[in-house]
Amino acid sequence: MSPSAVEIQARTLAGYADASRLRQVQDRDWVLDRVTGSPETLIDLGSGIGQLLATALDRFPSLRLAVGLERSEHRIAEAADRLAPYGERVALHAADLTAPEQLPYRAEVITQTSVLHWLYPDEDRIFAWAAEHLAPGGRFLLTTYHPARDAHGLGGEDELVREALTALGTPAADVPALLAAHGVLPIATRTRTVDDLLTVLAPHLRVAGHTERDAVVTVDSAEQYEHFHAATFGDYYARVLPGERRADFYRAIGASAWRRQNTLGRVSRMPVRLWELTAHEEFVSGTGNRPPRA
C-alpha cells in the first residue's frame, strides 16, 4: 500500500511554510520586534526553512551575516532556495542542536523559536553554546511553550494525539503507556516548566527580561490541521501505530482539531514566553570559551 500524501509530508517535514502560519509566524514577528540597534550578525537555532532569517535580513539592512543551524536536510534545502537572493549574507549549517559544534561567529542576536522542547533533556548544551557565541551586549531571544500537563505529563498537542488514538480504538487510559512503549515522550513533558528552565539555563545565561502571551491556534478545516501536525511533528507520534494505520492517525488528528474548533472556537491555547537572555560576565569579558568573531 502506497503512503498517503500526508505520510510523505510527515517523513520529509514538507509544507512547513503553510503550517507555520498557524503558530510560528506569530513567534517570528514577536521575537524580531525585540531586536534593537543595528545588529551585524544573527544566528537562528533551528532555522527550519529560513523564514525568520529572511525576515531579519529584510528588516535589518545592517546584517552582514544571518546564520541558520538546522538538522533536517529537507528544511535546509528549502531554506537555501528561499535565501538564495541574499547571497553571501547567509550561512546555513547542518547541526544537531543537542551537540552543536563551535562556529566562527559571535552574534549580537541569537534566536530560537518553538524548538527547545525537541532538545530535552539536553537543553543545557545549547544554552552553553549560545553563551559562548554571543557578542558583548548580545541577546539570546528564546520562545518556550508551557501547556498544562495532566498526571501523565500530557498536554497541548498530546491531548489531540490522545483523542485521535482513542478514536482509532485505544482506550484513553492506555495512551500514556502506548506512547511510553514506543519511546514517545509527551511534548508537554519535553517543554519544561519556567522554574525548571531557570535552573537549567542559570549556569550559562541570565534573564534580562521576558514577556508572555497566549498562543491560540485556530483552523479552517480538519485537513489544514492534519497537514500542520505532519509538517510540525512529522511521524513523532504516528510511529506508535503500524504503517498501514498511520494515514488514519493523521485524519483522526485533523478530525479532533476540527471538533475542538467547532465546539471551543479554537484548537488550542497555551502560554508562550519570550525570554531575553544574556551571557554571564565570564563570557562577556572573554574568560569563557569563545569562538573568534567572524
Stockholm file with secondary structure:
# STOCKHOLM 1.0

chainA/1-294         MSPSAVEIQARTLAGYADASRLRQVQDRDWVLDRVTGSPETLIDLGSGIGQLLATALDRFPSLRLAVGLERSEHRIAEAADRLAPYGERVALHAADLTAPEQLPYRAEVITQTSVLHWLYPDEDRIFAWAAEHLAPGGRFLLTTYHPARDAHGLGGEDELVREALTALGTPAADVPALLAAHGVLPIATRTRTVDDLLTVLAPHLRVAGHTERDAVVTVDSAEQYEHFHAATFGDYYARVLPGERRADFYRAIGASAWRRQNTLGRVSRMPVRLWELTAHEEFVSGTGNRPPRA
#=GR chainA/1-294 SS CCCCHHHHHHHHTCCHHHHGGGTHHHHHHHHHTTCCSCCSEEEEETCTTSHHHHHHHHHCTTCSEEEEEESCHHHHHHHHHHHGGGGGGEEEEECCTTSCCCCSCCEEEEEECSCGGGGTTCHHHHHHHHHHHEEEEEEEEEEEECCCCCTTSCCTHHHHHHHHHHHTTCCGGGHHHHHHHTTCCCHHHHSCCHHHHHHHHTTTEEEEEEEEEEEEECCSCHHHHHHHHHHHHTTTTGGGSCGGGHHHHHHHHHHHHHHHHHHHSSSEEEEEEEEEEEECHHHHTTCSCCCCCC
#=GC SS_cons         CCCCHHHHHHHHTCCHHHHGGGTHHHHHHHHHTTCCSCCSEEEEETCTTSHHHHHHHHHCTTCSEEEEEESCHHHHHHHHHHHGGGGGGEEEEECCTTSCCCCSCCEEEEEECSCGGGGTTCHHHHHHHHHHHEEEEEEEEEEEECCCCCTTSCCTHHHHHHHHHHHTTCCGGGHHHHHHHTTCCCHHHHSCCHHHHHHHHTTTEEEEEEEEEEEEECCSCHHHHHHHHHHHHTTTTGGGSCGGGHHHHHHHHHHHHHHHHHHHSSSEEEEEEEEEEEECHHHHTTCSCCCCCC
//
